[in-house]
């Protein structure tokens, strides 16, 4: 029924049944709903559509009006356990992501492996050249993690963020203004059930924690702890390719 109900709500019936309040609008939709859905099901389906589909939400003034009613109800409803999180949107230099152009992402996707192939490792790049590839990608991943949290703060309870932030060493700010890549990754992984699958994208949307854990283990932690394959701290060509593809997949999963 959920898919059928969602399709029906997208068919134009919201505009046809708009009233002066959210409650009266839900009542009107309930009276003409062919699926005989409950008011609660209608409310939840309407909320999911308007929260998660920005294009539909901004398609008309009526959709925006209903969305604002829903936001107001979410903020002040006594049924909610508390207010929602507010994350600080950070500024990033636009040049960060321009150093690298990954042209072969789609062609190389099948190259991903859990371990290096049984062959002699090649090292084609110097330390500086590797840094010019890895560092901008890490910065771009951090930027997209921050953007993802900001865009979805309306579904993240503040008390969940506050509890997580207080357990960090040292503690971080509840608005995540001083949270690094690892912190944001850990928060999303630990609280993955808060996020609806519709907020994720790409081939990992049904199991996003998998790609986040993979990136954390094979890219972020390797860099942070100086774990290297060989050659005085340099990444092999295969490991560098693997890290680049993982970063791209994380960014796609976050909706970039």
N, C-alpha and C positions, 0 to 999 in steps of 0.2 A: 504493500500500500504506500510505502514511503516514496518510492519513485513516481508512482502514479499521482500522488498528492502534490509532489514537487512540480511535476509537469503541468498539472492543473493550475497551480498557483502562478506559474509563469505564462499562462495563456492569456492573461489580461483581466482576470477576474478581480484582482486587487483594485484596479482602477474602477471597475464596474460596481464595486461594493464598498468603496471608501465612505466612512462616516466621520463623525466629529471627534471620536475617541478611538483608542486602540481596542477597548473592550467591545464597543458597538460594531467596529469593523470585523473583529473576530466572530461576533455573533452573526453578522450578515453573511460572512463566508461559510459559517457552519450551517446556516439554513439552506444554502444552495449547493453545498458540497456533494458531488455525485458519489464519492467514496464513503460517505457516512462516517467521516472521521470525527473523533472527539475534538472538543475545543482545545484541549491540551496538545493533541497531535498537530492541529492546525497552527497553533501558536509556535510550537517547536520547529515545524517545517518552515514556516514563514520567517522565523528568526534565523535559521540556518542559511536560507537563501540570501536574505538581505545582508547578513554579516559577512558571508563568504564570497559573494558574487558582486564585486564592486561595479561592474558594467551594468548589471541588472538594477542595482541599488540606485545608480545615477541616471538610469534610463528616463525617469520622469520625476517630476516634483512630488507626485503622490508616493512613489516608492521611497523617496528620501524622507518624506514626512512620516511614513510608517516606521522606517528605520530609526528615526529620532525618537519616536514613541517607545520603541523597543529598548533603545539605549537608556532612556530615562527610567523605564521600568526596571531594567537590570541594575541600575545604579542604586535605586531606592527601595527595591522590593525586599520585604522582610524575610522572604524565603531564601535569600542569598546569605551566605555565611559571612560576607564582609565585602568591602570595596575591592576593586580590581587593581592590578599592578599598573604602574606608570613607569615606563623605561625612558631613559634619556637618550634622545637621538643624537648621535655624535657626528661631527664633521670630519670628512676625510678628503685628502687632496685628490683631485681628479686624475693626477698623473700616476697614482699608485697602480692602477690596473693597465696602464698603457704600455708598460715595458714589454709585456709578453703578448704574443698573438698565437693562440693554439688553433691551428688550422685543421688538424687531423683528428679532432676529438671523436667524431662519429666513426671514422675509419679505424681508429685505434681502440675502440671500446672493448673489443673482444680480446685485446692483448692482456687485460688485467688478469693477474694470477695471485694466489695467496703467498707464493714464494718465488724467488728468482729462478729462471730456467737453469737447467744443469749445463751451463756453458761458461766459458771464460768471460768475466765481466769486462766491459769496455768503459773507459773514462775519457769522454771526449771534451769535457768542460773543466776549466780551472775553477778554483774556489770562488773567485769574483763572478765568473760567468754563471755558476750555479746559484749564487746569491741573487743575481739579477732575474733569475727565473722563479726561485722558491719564495723569496720575501714578498714580492708583489702579490703572488697567489695567496699567501697566508694573510696578508692585509685585506685582500678582497674577500676572503672567507669570513674574516672577523667583521668586516663591514656588513656583509649579508646576514650574518648571525644577529647583529644588532638591529638591522632593519626588520628582520623576521620577528623579533621579540616586540619591537615597537608596533608593527602592524597587527600583532595578535594579542596585545596587552589586554584587550577587552574580554578575553576568555581565560585570563590567568589570574586567579585570586591573589590578592596582595599578601595574605598570610602565608601562602606557599612560597612566594619570593622572599619574604622577610625571614622565614625559617631557614631557607636555603642559604641566604646571604650571611646570616649570623653564624653558620657552621663552617664558613670558609676561614682559612688561616693565611693571612690575617682576614678578618671579616670584610666584606665588601658592602658598598652602598646599596640599599634596596632598589634604587633606580638603575643599578648596573652601570653607573657612569665610570666606574673603575674596574669593571669586569673584563678579563682578557678572553682570548679565544677558548682556552681550556675550560674556564668557568662557564661560559655560555653554552659550550657543547655539553658539559656535565649537567647543567640545568635542564636543557631540552631532553637529553637522554633519560634522566631520572624522572622527568615529569611528562614523558611522551604521551601518556594517556589523557592529559589535559587537552592536547591538540587533536582536533578532528582531522581525519585523513584528507579531507578536501583542502586543507591548507598546504599540503605537500604536493610535489610535482615530480614528473619523470618516472623512470623505471623503479625507483625505490620508494614511491609514495605509499605503498601498502606496508612497508617495513622500514621506515626512515631511520630507526635506531641502528640498523645494520650498517648503513653507509657512514653515519656519524661516528660510530665506534671504530670502524675501519680507518677513517681519516685520523681520528684521535691517536690510534695505536701506531699506524704506519707512516704518518707525516708529522703531526704536532709533537708527539712524544719522542720521536727519533731526533728531531731538531733540538728539543728542550734538553734532552739528556745526552746529546752528543753520540747517539748510537749510529754507527756507520758500518758500511760493508767492508771497506778496504781503502787503501790509498790515502792514508793520513787525513781522514775526515771527509773525503769527497764522496758524493753519491755516484753510483754507477749509472750508466745511461738507462738501464732497465728500471732501476729504483727511481730515478728522476722522472721517467715517463709515468711510472705507476703513481707517484706523488701528484703529478700534474693532472692525471685523469681523475684521481680521487677528489682533488680540489674542485674540478669542474662538476663532478657528480654531486658533491655537497651543495654547490651553488645552485645547480639546477633543481635539486630537491627542495631547497629553500624558496624556490619560485622565481629566481632571476631569469 
